[in-house]
Amino acid sequence: MKTKIQGNYVVAGQEAVSALYQSGYFGRPKDGVLYLRFVEAAYLLYRNKIEIFKDKTLLDFDAFLKFAALKEDFFELKYIVYKDLKERGYYIQSAATDFRIYPRGGSPGKTSAKSFVFVQSERIDLPFGTLIQHLNNTENVRKQFILALVDEESDITFFEIKRVDVNNSFTGKMSYSVPDLTKADNAAAVAAAAGPIPAILLKERVVMDNKAVSEILYNNAFFGKMLDEDRLQLSLVEALYLMEQNVIDVMDLNSEKMTPDTFAEHASAIEPEFMKKYTVYKDLKERSFVPKTGFKFGTHFRIYQKVESLDKIPHSEFLLHVISPDHQFKMPVTSGAIRLANSVHKRMIYAADTGRKIEYIEFERIKM
């Protein structure tokens, strides 16, 4: 079947509407002819279904690939993904992202598309803002958003990316973020009635030497880690949260009481990302989670939905990394983090404070 290049399309005649569109849903019929995107045309050329002419010159497959690559950025990557999905038996059409995919057993005109696919090179950074824009476009039409990541050997890894449902699937189950000390034993009740418990900032740790309160914060709410049988050591984010909850007063090494602002300044001097992390930490606590350091997994936090007893700590359900709204996802790093999270049966979440709200975005490696 003869076709010709016309602008950004390969155009086929009336006979192609029945032969290619109605039988395989290639292209888009319009005004009695069929308009094929370059990836569709390349696939049909590879399958010997069409011939492609540029002016009066017949292009072989290699010549058309060169032409299409000059006209369309990352054409070869899109073709690799398109061919892979077609050979898996999917019906595919062009979309604002790159492709729309129909569910198995479905087809254009009979069922709605299930997913939108965005093709990305492993070498190119993916801006958080671009990802959110694609995610918004996909969610507005209630589709699944899939990132198809093509590595240098042309292997494809598929990731589903979605906003985390903070009202359902991403909710903690702790009944309190800070235990009520006045309802504990007498020593803790007396200490709580006297006001916030003194603690000392050494440099990177805050240490509290009230045995009764230390044990309650550690055993009942999983704050910090016991330094010895009497003393609790707190991370910087934990200490600021407990300061804001009026549970502790933090003193510097000169025995001067610190305000939350001066403490935050000190912590930010040690860790430039401190406030970015703390904003998310506080939100997680208010959502009834138990966030703890995710250092061993290469992330900011590992997150528990509930910890009932330190004698039998459950596996954390999530790993979470805090990013900025101007973050650029470096795909080899991101892919490695997701693979690690999936291998230890955890969900990989990225969180960014946009100023209006905290966006929680989940990446999950999937099979197509």
C-alpha positions in Angstrom: 0.0 0.0 0.0 1.5 3.3 -1.1 1.7 6.3 1.3 3.3 9.7 1.2 4.8 12.0 3.8 2.7 15.1 4.3 4.0 17.5 7.1 4.2 15.6 10.3 2.2 12.6 9.1 2.3 9.8 6.7 -0.9 9.8 4.6 -2.6 6.8 3.1 -5.6 6.7 0.8 -9.2 5.6 1.3 -8.3 1.9 1.1 -6.1 2.2 4.2 -9.0 3.2 6.4 -10.4 -0.3 6.2 -7.2 -2.2 5.8 -5.2 -0.4 8.6 -7.6 1.5 10.8 -10.6 -0.7 11.0 -8.5 -3.9 11.3 -5.7 -2.7 13.5 -6.7 0.9 14.6 -3.6 2.4 13.1 -3.7 6.2 12.5 -6.7 8.5 12.4 -9.2 8.7 9.5 -10.0 12.2 8.3 -11.6 13.4 5.0 -11.5 10.0 3.4 -7.8 9.4 4.1 -5.7 7.9 6.9 -3.2 10.0 8.8 -0.4 7.9 10.4 2.0 9.2 13.0 5.6 8.5 12.2 5.9 5.7 14.8 2.9 4.0 13.4 4.2 4.3 9.8 7.6 3.0 10.8 6.0 -0.1 12.4 3.9 -0.7 9.4 6.9 -0.2 7.1 8.8 -2.7 9.2 5.9 -5.2 8.8 5.9 -4.6 5.0 2.3 -3.3 5.2 3.0 0.0 3.5 5.5 1.8 1.2 6.5 5.4 2.1 7.3 8.0 -0.5 8.9 11.3 0.2 8.0 13.4 -2.9 8.7 10.7 -5.5 11.4 8.9 -3.6 10.6 5.5 -2.1 12.1 5.3 1.4 13.4 2.1 2.8 13.2 1.5 6.6 16.6 2.9 7.4 16.0 6.0 5.3 12.6 6.6 7.0 14.1 6.2 10.4 16.7 8.9 9.6 13.9 11.2 8.3 11.6 10.7 11.3 14.5 11.2 13.7 15.2 14.6 12.1 11.6 15.6 12.4 10.7 14.3 15.9 12.8 14.4 19.1 13.6 11.0 20.6 11.8 9.3 17.7 13.9 6.1 18.1 12.9 5.8 21.7 9.2 6.2 20.9 9.5 3.7 18.2 11.2 1.2 20.5 8.3 1.5 23.0 5.6 1.5 20.4 6.9 -1.6 18.8 7.3 -3.4 22.1 3.7 -2.6 23.2 2.3 -3.6 19.8 4.0 -6.9 20.0 2.5 -7.4 23.4 -0.9 -7.2 21.7 -2.0 -3.7 22.8 -4.0 -1.3 20.7 -2.1 2.0 20.8 -2.9 5.5 19.6 -1.0 8.8 19.9 -1.8 11.1 22.9 -0.6 14.3 24.5 1.9 12.4 26.6 3.1 10.0 23.8 0.7 7.1 23.6 -2.7 6.0 24.9 -3.1 2.3 25.5 -6.4 0.3 25.5 -7.0 -2.5 27.9 -6.6 -6.0 26.7 -9.8 -7.0 24.9 -10.7 -3.3 24.4 -10.1 -1.1 21.3 -10.7 2.5 20.1 -14.4 3.2 19.6 -15.5 0.3 21.8 -13.7 1.0 25.1 -12.0 3.9 26.8 -8.2 4.0 26.8 -6.8 2.6 30.1 -3.3 4.3 30.2 -1.2 7.2 29.0 2.4 6.4 28.3 5.3 8.9 28.5 8.6 7.8 26.9 11.8 8.9 28.6 15.5 8.3 28.1 17.5 7.1 31.0 20.0 9.9 30.2 17.5 12.8 30.4 16.5 14.2 33.7 12.7 14.4 34.4 11.7 17.7 36.0 9.2 17.3 38.9 7.0 20.0 37.3 6.9 18.2 34.0 5.9 15.0 35.8 3.1 16.8 37.7 1.8 18.3 34.5 1.6 14.9 32.8 0.0 13.5 36.0 -2.6 16.2 36.0 -3.5 15.7 32.4 -3.8 11.9 33.0 -5.8 12.2 36.2 -8.2 14.8 34.6 -9.4 12.0 32.2 -9.1 9.3 34.8 -6.3 7.3 33.2 -3.3 5.4 34.5 0.0 7.3 34.0 2.9 5.1 32.8 6.5 6.1 32.4 8.4 4.0 29.8 12.1 4.4 30.6 14.5 3.3 27.8 18.0 2.5 28.8 21.1 2.7 26.6 20.7 -1.0 25.5 17.1 -0.3 24.5 15.6 -2.3 27.3 12.3 -0.7 28.6 11.3 -0.4 32.3 7.7 0.6 32.9 6.7 2.5 36.0 3.2 3.5 37.1 3.3 7.0 38.7 0.3 8.2 40.7 -0.7 10.6 43.4 -0.9 8.9 46.7 -4.4 8.8 48.1 -3.9 10.5 51.4 -7.5 9.8 52.5 -7.3 6.0 51.9 -4.2 4.1 50.9 -1.7 6.5 52.5 -3.0 6.9 56.1 -1.4 6.1 59.4 -3.1 4.1 62.2 -1.5 5.5 65.3 -4.2 6.8 67.7 -1.9 9.7 68.8 1.2 11.5 67.5 2.4 12.2 71.1 1.3 10.2 74.1 -0.6 12.0 76.9 2.0 11.9 79.7 -0.5 12.8 82.3 -2.3 9.5 81.7 0.9 7.5 82.3 2.5 6.5 85.6 3.0 8.9 88.5 6.5 10.0 87.6 5.6 10.9 84.1 2.4 12.6 85.2 4.3 14.8 87.7 6.9 15.7 85.1 4.2 16.6 82.5 2.3 18.7 85.0 5.4 20.7 85.7 5.7 21.7 82.0 7.9 20.6 79.1 10.8 18.2 79.9 14.3 19.7 79.7 16.6 18.2 77.0 20.1 19.1 75.9 21.2 19.7 72.3 24.7 18.3 71.9 25.1 19.0 68.2 23.4 16.5 66.0 21.4 14.8 68.8 19.0 15.9 71.6 19.3 13.9 74.8 16.7 13.8 77.5 17.5 12.2 80.9 14.0 11.9 82.4 13.7 8.1 82.6 9.9 7.9 82.9 9.1 10.3 80.1 11.9 8.8 77.9 10.5 5.3 78.2 7.0 6.5 77.4 8.1 8.5 74.3 10.2 5.6 73.1 8.0 2.6 74.0 4.5 4.1 73.3 5.2 6.4 70.3 8.5 5.1 68.9 10.3 8.5 69.3 14.1 8.4 69.3 16.3 5.6 70.6 17.4 4.9 74.2 21.0 5.9 74.8 21.0 3.9 78.1 18.3 2.8 80.6 17.7 6.4 81.6 18.2 8.6 78.6 16.5 9.1 75.3 18.3 10.4 72.2 16.2 12.2 69.6 16.9 13.1 66.0 16.7 16.7 65.0 13.3 16.4 63.3 11.8 14.5 66.3 13.2 17.1 68.7 11.7 20.0 66.9 8.3 18.3 66.6 8.3 17.6 70.4 9.3 21.2 71.0 6.3 22.4 69.0 4.1 20.0 70.9 5.4 21.5 74.2 6.6 18.1 75.3 10.3 19.2 75.7 12.4 22.3 76.1 15.7 22.1 74.4 18.7 23.8 76.0 22.0 24.5 74.2 25.4 23.7 75.6 25.4 27.0 77.6 22.1 25.9 79.2 20.2 28.6 77.3 16.7 27.7 76.3 16.2 27.5 72.5 13.1 28.5 70.7 11.8 26.4 67.8 13.1 29.0 65.4 16.7 29.1 66.9 16.7 25.3 67.0 15.6 25.1 63.3 18.4 27.6 62.4 20.9 25.4 64.2 19.6 22.2 62.5 19.6 23.9 59.1 23.2 24.9 59.5 24.1 21.2 60.1 21.7 19.9 57.4 20.7 22.3 54.7 17.6 20.2 53.8 16.4 20.1 57.4 13.3 22.3 57.1 12.3 20.6 53.8 12.4 17.3 55.6 10.8 18.6 58.8 7.8 20.0 56.9 7.1 16.5 55.5 7.9 14.8 58.9 5.4 17.0 60.7 2.7 16.3 58.1 3.3 12.5 58.3 3.0 12.7 62.1 -0.3 14.6 61.8 -1.5 11.9 59.4 -0.9 9.3 62.2 2.2 7.7 60.8 5.5 6.8 62.5 8.3 8.2 60.3 11.8 7.0 61.1 15.1 7.5 59.2 15.4 5.8 55.9 19.2 6.1 55.8 19.8 2.4 55.3 17.6 2.4 52.3 19.1 5.6 50.8 16.0 7.7 51.5 14.9 10.3 54.1 12.3 8.2 55.9 10.9 4.8 56.3 7.3 5.0 57.4 5.2 2.7 59.6 1.4 2.9 59.6 1.4 1.6 63.2 3.8 0.4 65.8 2.1 -1.4 68.7 5.1 -2.8 70.5 8.8 -2.4 70.2 9.1 -6.1 71.0 7.7 -6.8 67.6 8.3 -3.9 65.3 6.5 -4.5 61.9 8.0 -4.0 58.6 7.7 -0.4 57.4 5.2 -0.1 54.5 6.7 2.9 52.7 10.0 4.5 51.8 9.8 8.3 51.3 12.3 10.8 49.9 11.7 14.5 50.2 12.3 16.6 47.1 11.9 20.3 46.1 9.4 21.5 43.5 12.3 22.2 41.2 13.7 18.7 41.6 15.1 16.9 38.5 14.6 13.2 38.7 17.9 11.5 37.6 16.5 8.4 36.0 19.3 5.9 37.0 19.1 7.0 40.6 15.3 7.0 40.6 15.1 3.6 39.0 17.5 2.2 41.6 15.5 3.6 44.4 12.3 2.1 43.1 13.9 -1.3 42.5 15.2 -1.3 46.1 11.9 -0.3 47.6 10.0 -3.0 45.6 12.7 -5.7 46.5 12.0 -5.1 50.2 8.2 -5.0 49.7 7.8 -1.3 50.3 6.1 1.4 48.3 8.4 4.3 47.0 7.0 7.7 47.7 8.4 11.1 46.8 7.1 14.2 48.7 7.4 17.8 47.7 6.0 20.9 49.5 4.7 23.1 46.7 3.6 25.9 49.1 0.0 25.1 48.6 0.2 21.5 49.8 2.5 18.6 50.0 2.4 16.4 46.9 2.9 12.7 47.6 3.8 10.8 44.4 4.3 7.1 44.2 6.5 5.3 41.7 5.9 1.6 41.1 7.7 -0.7 38.7 5.1 -2.7 36.7 5.0 -5.4 34.1 3.0 -4.7 30.9 
